[in-house]
Amino acid sequence: MKKLRIDLADRSYDILIGRNLLPRLGDHLSHLPSARRALIVTNPAVKKLYGEVVSEGLQTAGLAVKCAEIPEGEKHKTLQDAQTVYDHLIENQYDRNTLLVALGGGVIGDLTGFIAATFLRGVPYIQLPTTLLSQVDSSVGGKTAVNHPRGKNLIGAFYQPRLVAIDLDTLSSLPADEFRAGMAEIIKYGVIEDPKLFAFLEKNSEKILAQDTQCLERIIETSCAIKAKVVERDERESNYRMVLNFGHTIGHAVEALTAYSQFKHGEAIAIGMVYAAKLSCQLGKCSKETVTRIEALVERYGLPSRLPDFPSGKYIETMYRDKKAHDKNIRFILVKDIGTVEIVDRVAESDIQKVLTP
């Protein structure tokens, strides 16, 4: 088992990476002595696979365990679905000695974290991410949120988990398209921070797609270490943490315009990364070779690289509503080279339109 530490003073916590972690979950909860009851928040498919083993692991720590289910999919990351869990907590008289357990992918993790941040003004929660995307991205760093029909993650809070346990065994049950979607975020880490990681992804795509254990351990640990370093430097995204949004400005617009139903999050981010790279090149920030490498790697992992067919004006209108917009300006993370990016607070509509127009 590998252990990474996110150092945030009294909000610090460990990220555990290994196999067979879920059955031994109780061994890692000694830092939560006041917890008496645990509520697992998950979806039906994940509950069927891992609900029992997680429940048993929590019970070994002396916790009384129940489960609340949310339907699968990004369209269920809403206040209405959060209300379902609030109702369960209130009707069953849960108190501040409650531990919430996010068992699932990014939707479950974001939703559970938001509920933990707001129920009784805050109860502890842990992340048990079961998708590659959530393991390397959304489970780490304390961003919690639900979506609004007009934009993604517009309602949320920064609220750190007390533990992240990444059990690599859960990836064996992951559909191939979900695994590929997770690769988008790992590609992102290579672009923003680590050219060696990017080159490793280029050279080892067949092994990674076949879920070679050594390759998985390397890319997941490297990705989590990069995110931990960024979060430690800027926990609440006042500036530097925004580099983690590479590809997200256009990617979130793609998700919103398609009602969160046509693309998985990672697929939308893959498209966003390609077009952010194209915009970077158009503005003279990076070379055409850099764009070609990013686009080729996205496609090598079976991810989409073309925008769905909406007018450029629709994309721009949606980007203005994104939470990353700043003083009515559209903010982009632009590429200078593989491993180096730049936060640009103001990108002209005309430049964006050129890139979005076929």
N, C-alpha and C positions, 0 to 999 in steps of 0.2 A: 504493500500500500504506500502511495506517495501522499505527503501532506504539505500543503501550501498554507501560509498564514497571511490573511489580510489584516494589516496593522492600522486600525482606526481607533486607537485609544480604548475607551470602554465599549466600543462597538466592534472590536476585533473578533474574528472568527476563523475557523479552519476550513479549508477545502480538502476533502479526502478523495483520492482517486485510486481505484483498485477494483478487484473482483470479489464477489461474495460479500459485499458490504451490507446489503439490505438485511440479511438474516442476523447480522451482528450489530445492528443499529443501536441497540441498548447499551453496548459497550462504550459508545461515544457521546452519551448524554449526561455524564456526571456533572457537567457544568450548569445543568438546569435542575438543581435540587428542589426548587419550589413547584415544579410542574406536577400536577396531579392527574389531569385528564388530557387526552390528545384527540384531536379531530383531524382525520386524514381527509384532505380535499383532493379529489381525483376525477377522472372520467370513467365511464363503464368499462371500456376496453382495457385500460391500465389497471383498474381495480381487479379485473378478472385474472390478469397476469401476475400482479405483485401485491394486491391488497392484503392477502392473507399473510404473506411472509413479512411485510412491513408491520402489520398489526402485531404479529408475534414478537418481532424485534422490539417494538415499543413496550409491549407488556413485560419483557424481561427487565425493563428499567422501572417497573412498578406503576406504569401508567394505565388508566382505564381508557380504552380506545373505542371510538366510533368512526363512522365514515360518512361523508357527504359527497354526492356525485353531481358533476356539472357535465352537460353534453359536450361532445368533442368539437373542436374547431374554433377559429379566431372569432367567428360571429357570436360566440358565447362568452367573450371577454367583455361583459357589460355590467352596468349597475344593476340591471334586472337579475342577472345571474348571481352577482354578489349578494343581492337581497335574499336569494334562496338560502345561502349559507348563513347570513345574519339571522334569518328566521330560525334556522336550526339551532344556532348558538343561544339565542334568546329564549326560545321555547324550552330548551333543555337546561337552562340556568347555568350556562358556562360562565366562569369568572376569570379573573386575571391570572389564575394559576393554570390556565389552559395553554397547551402547546398546539399550534396549528402546523400541519405537515403537508407540504406541497408535493404531491406524488404525481408526476406527469411531465409534460413538456412546458413550453414557454407560456402558453395560455394559462395553464393551471398555476404555474409559478408566479406570474404577474398578478393574477386574480387573488391568490391566497395571500401573497405579500400585502396587497392593498387592503384586504380584509383584516389581516393582522395589525396593520398600521392604524386602522380606524376603529376596530371593535374595542370598546371600553378604553379608547384613546391609546391602545397599543398593548398587544400580547405577543409573546415570543413565537417565532416560527422557524422551521428548518426547511431546506430545499432538498428534495430527492429527485433530481432531473433524470428523465428516462429517454430523452431524445438527444441526439448529438448537438443540435442547435442550443438547446437549453443548458446542456452540460458546459459548453464553452462560452456561453454568452449570458442569457437572461437570468440564470440562477445565481450569478455572481455579481455583486456590486450594489444591491439594494434598491434598484429601480423597480417600483411597483406601480401598476396602473390598470385602468380599464379604458376601453375605447368609447368614443362618442361617434354617432353616425357621420359627423362631419370631419372626423380626424382620429388618428390612432394615438392612444396613450395620452389623451388630453386631460384625463382625470386621474391623479395619482399622487404618490408621495415617495420620498427617499426613506427607506426603512430597511435596515440591514437584517439578514437572517442570523440565526445563532450557530448554524452549521450548514455546510453544503456537502453532501455525500454523493459522489459520482460513482455509481456501480457500472463498470463497463459491461457486465453481463446483460444489462438491459438492452444494449444495442443489438443483440442477436435477434430480438423480436421486432426490431424496427423495420417498417417497410422501406424498400430501396429508395423511394422518392423522398421520404423523411430524412434518411441518412444523407442523401445528396443535398437537401436543403440546409442541413447543418454545416456542410462543407463550405457554404457561402460565407459564413461568419469566420471560419478558419482562414479562408482566402483573405478576408478583410484584415485579419491580424497581420498576415504577411505583408500586405500592401502598406499598412499604416506604421509598422514598427519593426518588422523582422524579415529582411531579404533572404536570410538562410531558410526560414520556414517556407517562404514562397518558393524557393528553389527546390526544397524537399518535396513540396506538393507537386511541382512539375515533374520531378524524376520518379516519384513513387505512386502515381495515381492508380495503377492497377492493384498494387498491394493494399492501398488505403481503401479502395472501393470493395476489395475482398475482405475488409476488416481484419487485416493482419494485426495481431495483438501488439507487437512492438511499435508498429507505426501509429496505431491508435493512441497508445500511452504517450508517445512523444508529442503528437500534434495536440492532444487534449491538454496535457500538462503545460506545454509551451503557450497555448492560447490562454489558459487560466492565469498563468504567471504574468503574461502581458496585461491582461485585464486587471489583475490585482495591483500591478504597479501603477496603472493609470488611475484606478479608483483611490489608491492611497494618496496620490498627488492631488486629486481633485474629486472629492467624494460627491459633491452636489452639482457637478457640471457647470461650474461658474465660468470655465474656459477650456482648460486642456482636455477634460474628459470628452469634449465634443468630437475629438478625433475618432472616437468609437462609432460615430454616426456616419462614417464614410459609406456612401451608397444608400443611406437612409432617406435623404431628402426626396429623391425621385422614387425610391422604393416605397416609402410610406404613401406617396401620391398614387402609385400603382395600386396598392392595397385598397386605399379609400375609394378610388374610382371604380374598382371592380367589386365593391361591397364586401371585401375581405373573404371572397368565396372562390375566386379563380386561381389565385396563387398562394402557395405557402409563403410564410414570412421570408424564409431564406431565398426562395425563388425571386421574390420581389426585390430583395436586397441585391441579388446577383445582377438583375437588370439595372438597378440603380448604380451599382459600382461601375458597370461598363459605360454608362452614360456620364457619370461623374468623371471618369477618365477621359472620355471624349471631350467633355467641356474643358477639362484641365489642358488638354492638348490645344484646343481652339484658342485658349487664353494665353498660350505660350508657357504654361507651367511645366509641361512634361513632353517627352518625345513621342512620336508615333509608335516607336518600338514598345514603349511602356504600355500604351493602350492595347497594342496587339497581344502582349503577354497576358494582360489581365483578361481580355476577352477570350483568348485561347484557353486559359486555365478554367474560366467559368464554364466554357463549353465542354472541356475535357471531363468535368465532373457531372455532365448531363444537366446543367442548369440553363435556364432561358437567358438570352442576351438581347432580346428585342422587345421594345415597348408594345403593349397592347394599343389598338388603334383608337385613340381619343385625340381630339384637337389639342394642339399645344397650349391653347388658352385655358383649357380645362386643367391641364397639369399645373400650370402656373397659378391659377386660382386656388387649387388645392394646396400647393406649396406655401402660399401665404397664410393658410390656416394652420400649418404645421407648428407644433410647439417650438421648433428650432428657428422659426422666423424671428427676426430681431429688428425692433423699431420699424416694422412694416417693410423690412428688407428680407430677401431670401438668402439664407446662409448655406454655404456649401463647404464640404471638406474636399479639397482638391489635391491631386497627386503631383508631386514634384519628381519622384523616382520611386521604384519599389523600395519600401521601407521608410519613406519620408512623405509626409502630407502637410497641408497648410490649411488653417481655418480662415475662410474668407467670408466676412460678415455681409458683404454686399456684392451680389452678382447681377449684372444688368439683365432685365427681361429679354432684351434683344439677343443677347448671347445665349441665354437658355433656350430661346425659341429656335435659334439656328440648329442647336444640337437635337432638339426634340422633333424638328420637322424632317421627314424623310427626304 
